[in-house]
Amino acid sequence: MKNILFVCSRNKWRSLTAEKIYKNRRDFNVKSAGTENSARVKVNSKLLAWADIIFVMEKHHKEKLVQNFPEETMDIEIIVLEIPDIYKYMDKELIEEIETLTTIANRLKPIECNRWLEMSSK
């Protein structure tokens, strides 16, 4: 069973929504966290060690993870979803975007996925 970590800035809207919509799945475990000091749950080494794959909402979240946790992120798959901070918790459009992008990401190899996400956000 895969462990999936969703990350945004404050862990109040985007990553928390992702955790909520996937938390009762039987095929993987899900947690969420934020990169900011004010995050509801702050990203830490223990969470990163737990995760098999990390979905971050924006590129700067990945950059922060790699900068603050270089060893912990060295061998982990981090996928940038490019979901902007314009949604509220459990917003219908946010749910649709998370479900679509994570489904696509799970079907592609990491390099292909990041390329596809970069192209689709332009």
C-alpha positions as CSV (number, residue, x, y, z in Angstrom):
1,M,0.0,0.0,0.0
2,K,1.4,3.4,-1.0
3,N,1.7,6.3,1.4
4,I,0.8,9.6,-0.3
5,L,1.5,13.1,1.1
6,F,-0.3,16.2,-0.2
7,V,1.5,19.5,0.5
8,C,0.5,23.1,0.1
9,S,1.4,26.3,2.1
10,R,-0.8,26.3,5.2
11,N,-2.5,22.9,5.0
12,K,-5.9,24.5,5.4
13,W,-7.5,24.3,1.9
14,R,-5.8,22.5,-0.9
15,S,-3.8,19.7,0.7
16,L,-6.4,19.2,3.4
17,T,-9.1,18.9,0.7
18,A,-6.9,16.3,-1.1
19,E,-6.5,14.3,2.2
20,K,-10.2,14.4,2.9
21,I,-11.3,13.2,-0.6
22,Y,-8.7,10.3,-0.6
23,K,-8.5,9.4,3.1
24,N,-11.0,6.4,3.0
25,R,-9.3,4.7,0.0
26,R,-8.2,1.1,0.7
27,D,-5.4,1.1,-1.9
28,F,-3.2,3.8,-0.2
29,N,-2.8,5.9,2.9
30,V,-3.0,9.7,2.8
31,K,-1.8,12.6,4.9
32,S,-1.4,16.3,4.3
33,A,0.9,19.0,5.5
34,G,2.0,22.6,4.8
35,T,5.4,24.3,4.2
36,E,4.7,27.4,6.2
37,N,5.3,27.9,9.9
38,S,1.6,28.7,10.3
39,A,0.6,25.4,8.7
40,R,-2.1,23.4,10.5
41,V,0.3,20.4,10.1
42,K,3.8,21.4,9.2
43,V,6.0,19.2,6.9
44,N,8.7,17.4,8.8
45,S,11.3,14.7,8.3
46,K,9.0,12.0,9.8
47,L,6.2,12.7,7.3
48,L,8.7,12.8,4.4
49,A,10.2,9.4,5.4
50,W,6.6,8.0,5.7
51,A,5.6,9.1,2.1
52,D,6.2,7.0,-1.0
53,I,5.0,9.9,-3.2
54,I,4.4,13.6,-2.6
55,F,2.0,15.7,-4.5
56,V,2.7,19.5,-4.1
57,M,0.2,22.1,-5.2
58,E,2.8,24.5,-6.7
59,K,6.4,24.5,-7.8
60,H,7.6,26.7,-4.9
61,H,6.3,24.0,-2.5
62,K,8.7,21.4,-4.1
63,E,11.5,23.9,-4.0
64,K,10.9,24.5,-0.3
65,L,10.9,20.8,0.4
66,V,14.1,20.2,-1.5
67,Q,15.8,23.2,0.1
68,N,14.7,22.4,3.7
69,F,14.9,18.6,3.5
70,P,17.6,17.8,0.9
71,E,18.4,14.3,2.2
72,E,14.8,13.3,2.8
73,T,13.7,14.4,-0.7
74,M,16.6,12.9,-2.6
75,D,15.0,9.6,-3.5
76,I,11.3,10.5,-3.3
77,E,8.9,11.2,-6.1
78,I,7.5,14.7,-5.9
79,I,4.9,15.7,-8.4
80,V,3.9,19.4,-8.9
81,L,0.1,19.6,-9.6
82,E,0.1,23.4,-10.4
83,I,-3.1,24.1,-8.5
84,P,-3.1,27.8,-7.5
85,D,-4.1,29.1,-4.1
86,I,-7.5,30.4,-5.2
87,Y,-9.8,27.7,-3.7
88,K,-11.4,27.2,-0.4
89,Y,-11.6,23.9,1.5
90,M,-13.7,21.3,-0.3
91,D,-14.4,23.7,-3.2
92,K,-16.1,21.7,-6.0
93,E,-13.7,22.9,-8.7
94,L,-10.7,22.1,-6.4
95,I,-11.9,18.6,-5.9
96,E,-12.3,18.1,-9.6
97,E,-8.8,19.5,-10.3
98,I,-7.2,17.3,-7.6
99,E,-9.0,14.2,-8.8
100,T,-8.1,14.8,-12.5
101,L,-4.5,15.6,-11.9
102,T,-3.7,12.9,-9.4
103,T,-5.4,10.3,-11.7
104,I,-3.2,11.4,-14.6
105,A,-0.1,11.5,-12.4
106,N,-0.7,7.9,-11.3
107,R,-0.8,6.7,-14.9
108,L,2.4,8.5,-16.1
109,K,6.0,8.1,-15.1
110,P,7.2,11.0,-13.0
111,I,9.2,12.8,-15.8
112,E,6.3,12.4,-18.2
113,C,3.8,13.6,-15.6
114,N,5.8,16.8,-14.7
115,R,6.2,17.6,-18.4
116,W,2.4,17.1,-19.0
117,L,1.5,19.2,-16.0
118,E,3.9,22.0,-17.1
119,M,2.4,22.0,-20.6
120,S,-1.2,21.9,-19.4
121,S,-0.7,24.9,-17.1
122,K,0.4,27.2,-19.9
